[in-house]
Amino acid sequence: MNGRNMRPEKRLFEFGPFRLDPTERLLLHDGQAVPLPPKAFDLLVLLIENSGHLLEKDDLMKKIWPETVVEEVNLAHNISIIRRALASRGDVHEYVETVPKRGYRFVAPVQNLSAEIASREGEDAKTVTSTTRWRVALVAAVLAATAVTLLLWLDPGEWRARLLGGHPPPVRTIAVLPLQNLSVDAAQDYIADGMTEALTTDLARMESLQVISHTSAIQYKTAKKALPAIARELKVDAVVEGSVQRSGSHVRITAQLVRASDDRHLWADTYERDFRDVLALQDEVASDVAKQIESRLGGPKPAPAPKAQAVNPEAYENYLRANYYLDSLDLQKSIDYYRQAIKLDPNYAPAYAHMAQAYSFLAFFGAVSPSEGWGKVKEAASLAVQKDERLPEAHGALALAKLHYDWDFAGAEQEFKRALELNPNDADVRHEHAHYLMAIGRLAESEAESRRAVELDPVGDGLISCLCWHSFAARNYDQSIRLAEKFLRSQPNDAWERTILGWTYEQKGMPEEALAQLKRAVEVSKGETFFVAALGHAYAVAGNRREAEKILQTLADRANKSYVSPFDLALIHAALGETDQAFALLDKAVSERSTFLVYSKWEPRLDPLRSDPRFQQLLRRIGLIS
């Protein structure tokens, strides 16, 4: 038997810009290696060898995992890896078609080059004679040099670092992309979303690693973008992706770590637990990912994993549902589910902390009275801290109550500091900390902290929309307008942004422009009281007393049925030149602890009252001056 007969038959396939070499286990894109895990590679070979034909799921699983019983989730996960690997090369062609409830089909045209390669090798063999054996040695040397060059160029398994002693740049930023819901019930999305957020929060505890906010990452839940493109938009060095499958009381999580620069899949694992142990499961996944970031990507040493807390499974499910509604700002529904979770498990601290966050939104915009809104925030956040002192969101919510309701500025700063010690990557806490800095007049620091929050949440709308408010507070009105207009190009129905833009136009002496923005804010908010009052102020600034008084009457009628902030009413009277009425309402606002009073130190809309001695007394009562 000669050496040539011992070699495996050479197979080679081409499709689009790709070349697949099953013998050498190589997938190339324009000559550059595309990394694939072993099972995903085997699956791709099988699909291409049967291109154009439907392959049933059961048959695929038997061939890829012979003599091993696996679930369909393994197959779907590897199909996802293949699709992402092919799409990440910039080609949006649909290569693998899903046939619902049946299987998969490779639909792109495939050229089989195996016969051509065999023929070429046969011709080459005839030319090799004993008189040219020295050439074989020369070719072998050239091939060896070429192999080394390819190892350096393609860098499989970090060969460049091994041969030259260099190292890939360490990872400093990472994002957890939304875990796919592979459960039979699509309504279980809230579980996948909740586990994505939990994994993000656990990784964010690593102080020297910047973890992109869940609010930004969730924007890519349905996006059909290549992974490197997502990484560029989020400005991250690596991403974590995977899936969640719930079946009865059983839950399975798959996770993989991918380096963004070359889309290299560095690590993957699968975890299975009973749903009652889901918190321990989440901590285990986060701990393993952190270790891989350190060992494979030169990242920081992982922080010690917090001790997993046991939780009633039904309570945790209600908690995840509540988070889902909180993310969509369906606040009352989220509060209802948090209450159910607390009733089922009174010791589960995160439910109290997140319920406090929901109430803080209601309180901030005056949907409920300060005593009801901030009172509930303080109560729930305090209970959360009592039950778990290491919960950053609990300290963050308590800081908000101390700032807006207690006027305990030192206490608020202490709580913000503790929250950021526990999770320096919490974009929401940094955002709220920026509000604290704004309230006490440290405006440059406030603007810097707000921008830091946006770095951690670069795609989420909530934090970006507040940048113009910080410029407004600093009286940088031109910049405030630029930021607001830029934001509104992508989010034209954001009532808060239109309101800030309206306030800015007021200060610029552009009343018609202010009215246009504030009318639109009332329209898109469906007439919420906060925005109606802002429109009343704009009418007063524009000198339209009749319309301003009509809005004052509307608000007086509403006050018989729901809460109306006396602070908002005082602003309208101040703009109308009715100073005594304005101060009378501000006195009432102090007694009620109206939310926006803490921003009185710089608020431009209060400028008509600043020269009055009563204004300095107001600031002293709030605690903004000694």
Secondary structure as UniProt FT lines:
FT   HELIX           3..6
FT   STRAND          13..15
FT   TURN            16..17
FT   STRAND          18..21
FT   TURN            22..25
FT   STRAND          26..29
FT   TURN            30..31
FT   STRAND          32..33
FT   HELIX           38..49
FT   TURN            50..52
FT   STRAND          55..56
FT   HELIX           57..64
FT   TURN            66..67
FT   HELIX           72..87
FT   TURN            88..90
FT   STRAND          96..99
FT   TURN            100..102
FT   STRAND          103..106
FT   STRAND          111..112
FT   HELIX           114..127
FT   HELIX           130..132
FT   HELIX           133..154
FT   HELIX           156..158
FT   HELIX           159..164
FT   STRAND          173..176
FT   STRAND          180..181
FT   HELIX           186..188
FT   HELIX           189..204
FT   TURN            207..208
FT   STRAND          210..211
FT   HELIX           214..217
FT   HELIX           218..220
FT   HELIX           227..234
FT   STRAND          238..247
FT   TURN            248..249
FT   STRAND          250..259
FT   TURN            260..263
FT   STRAND          264..274
FT   HELIX           275..277
FT   HELIX           278..297
FT   HELIX           313..327
FT   TURN            328..329
FT   HELIX           331..344
FT   TURN            346..347
FT   HELIX           349..364
FT   TURN            365..366
FT   HELIX           370..387
FT   TURN            389..390
FT   HELIX           392..401
FT   HELIX           402..406
FT   HELIX           409..422
FT   TURN            424..425
FT   HELIX           427..439
FT   TURN            440..441
FT   HELIX           443..456
FT   HELIX           461..464
FT   TURN            465..466
FT   HELIX           467..473
FT   TURN            474..475
FT   HELIX           477..490
FT   TURN            492..493
FT   HELIX           495..507
FT   TURN            508..509
FT   HELIX           511..524
FT   TURN            525..526
FT   HELIX           529..541
FT   TURN            542..543
FT   HELIX           545..558
FT   TURN            559..561
FT   HELIX           566..575
FT   TURN            576..577
FT   HELIX           579..592
FT   HELIX           595..599
FT   TURN            600..602
FT   HELIX           604..609
FT   TURN            610..611
FT   HELIX           613..622
//
